[in-house]
């Protein structure tokens, strides 16, 4: 019975989480960065660490769908 309960629990969790609406950063794009594990001259953190920190930003929005935003450094962020 434990295996069946795990299977049902996982399916229920996915269904419930799929219904939660929210706003988050889903992608980034920069002309100066070639790949995720690159380094940026003058920046101590790697691009990977910067991307992981972007996931912690809390956003609020009344919009539905996707939108894009540019940062001062020219980093394109999709939300």
TAGISUL-V913749 format. One record per residue. SS is DSSP state (h for helix, s for strand, l for the rest). PSI is psi as a letter, one per 30 degrees, with the letter a starting at -180 (999 if undefined). D_CENTER is the distance of its C-alpha to the mean C-alpha in Angstrom with 1 decimal. Layout:
BEGIN
ss={SS;SS}
psi={PSI;PSI}
d_center={D_CENTER;D_CENTER}
END
This chain:
BEGIN
ss={l;h;h;h;h;h;h;h;h;h;h;h;h;h;h;h;h;h;h;l;l;l;l;l;l;l;s;s;s;l;l;l;l;l;l;l;l;l;s;l;l;l;l;l;l;s;h;h;h;h;h;h;h;h;l;l;l;l;l;l;l;l;l;l;l;l;l;s;s;s;l;l;l;l;l;s;s;s;l}
psi={e;e;e;e;e;e;e;e;e;e;e;e;e;e;e;e;f;f;f;k;k;l;k;l;k;f;l;l;k;k;f;f;k;e;l;e;g;l;l;k;k;f;k;e;l;l;e;e;e;e;e;e;e;f;f;f;k;k;l;k;k;g;l;k;a;l;l;l;k;k;l;e;f;g;k;k;k;k;999}
d_center={36.1;33.3;31.6;31.8;30.4;27.3;26.8;27.3;25.1;22.1;22.7;23.0;19.8;17.8;19.8;19.2;15.5;15.4;17.3;15.2;14.1;11.6;9.5;6.0;4.3;3.9;6.2;8.7;12.4;15.5;19.1;19.9;17.5;18.6;16.2;13.5;16.3;18.3;19.7;20.3;23.9;24.4;21.1;21.4;17.8;16.6;13.8;12.0;12.6;11.5;8.0;8.1;9.6;7.1;5.0;8.6;9.3;10.8;11.3;14.3;15.3;18.2;17.1;16.5;14.8;12.7;13.5;13.1;13.9;15.6;15.9;19.4;18.9;18.0;14.3;13.0;9.7;8.9;8.1}
END
